[in-house]
Amino acid sequence: MIRRRLCLGAAAVALAVPLAGCVTVHGERENVPSVRPAEAARVVAHFTAVNNQATRTYGERYIRQIEAGPLGAIDSAGIRSAHSQHPEGARSSSPLVLSDTRFLIPRQVGWPKFFVADSATNRANGSRWLLLFRRDSAAQPWMADYLAVISPQALPRLATDQDGYLLPVPAAQTGLLVPPGQLSAAYSAYLQSGTDARDFAPGGSTTQLRADRAARARTANSVTQYADQADTAGDFAPAALRTKDGGALVFFGTRHQSRSTYRAGYDLTIDAGTRALMTGAPKTSVTLSHVGQQLVTVPRTAAGGAAAGRVEFVSRLVGLVGAQGA
């Protein structure tokens, strides 16, 4: 699990799809590229410029102009917490720079439409950032709904059509171990009770996370309970691309709560970032609300339902979005 800071910067772009194939105005009924490369470059440049402004001023209004979905929920809360602690902003901060950007653009029929910007950054220690942008109509702005942080080798080979555009995977797609639209519920159920454990590969976001929770559930000073919920509504909807092996690369969001109850007389210490988001007085219990944004690969299933592997986590970023004391 990775707790991340706000994503900020200015973009330098290199196109990875051909310039041919114009987008028509009839995106609601024709199978067209979701965005022109030149427009995608402008979207990323605008996004990074506004994000830098948000960090300099700790102004939540800027984040709301360019982010939605799980990414927007996490960054809005983070900026709100930072502003509470430092209302003057972070005016001396150096801007994050995105470079070597390529665009992963699918052909799509209807709305919403999405594309992914795959960039190197100056703050990720050699990792790359995948930003998923989505909009609900031609009249709406592009919003960044998801961020994944991956090693350069972690991105699977993606399937393309004859013109180099990627292939989107519908939420209800069959022939996969878990349809994209069911991943949020399946993962939440797995974290909650171990349901469908065979669907998820062992790792830090699965077996290790459950083990860590079990170890923290009961200590000498506290008892902690966990609740995990799926969320696929609106801008939390998953987005998926077909991989060359017939599987899918899927972005999806989740919500998580933990409630810790402390023994009588225990001296509760709350860090400044959490306290900035807290309502109520933390006397004997603290409830924390987090949002998770996940990027996974999902294997295809063969005839008879046998899967060619398990769901593998490529990236998982988690952010605190609320706290309640009692």
Buried (B, 14 or more C-beta within 10 A) or exposed (E): EEEBEBBBBBBBBEBEBEEEBEBEEEBEEEEBBBBBBEBBBBBBBBBBBBBBBBBBBBBBEBBBBBBBBBBBBBBBBBBBBBBBEEEEBBEEEEBBBBBEBBBBBBBBEEBBBBBBBBBBBEBBEEBBBBBBBBBBEEEEEBBBBBBBBBEEEBBBEBBBBEEEBBBBBEBEBEBBBBBBBBBBBBBBBBBBEEEBEEBBBEEEBBBEBBEEBEEBBEEEEBBBEBBBEBBBEEBBBBBBBBBEBBBBBBBBBBBBBBBBBBEEEEEBEEEEBBBBBBEEEBEBBBBBBBBBBBBBBBBBBEEEEEBEEBBBBBBBBBBBBBBBBE
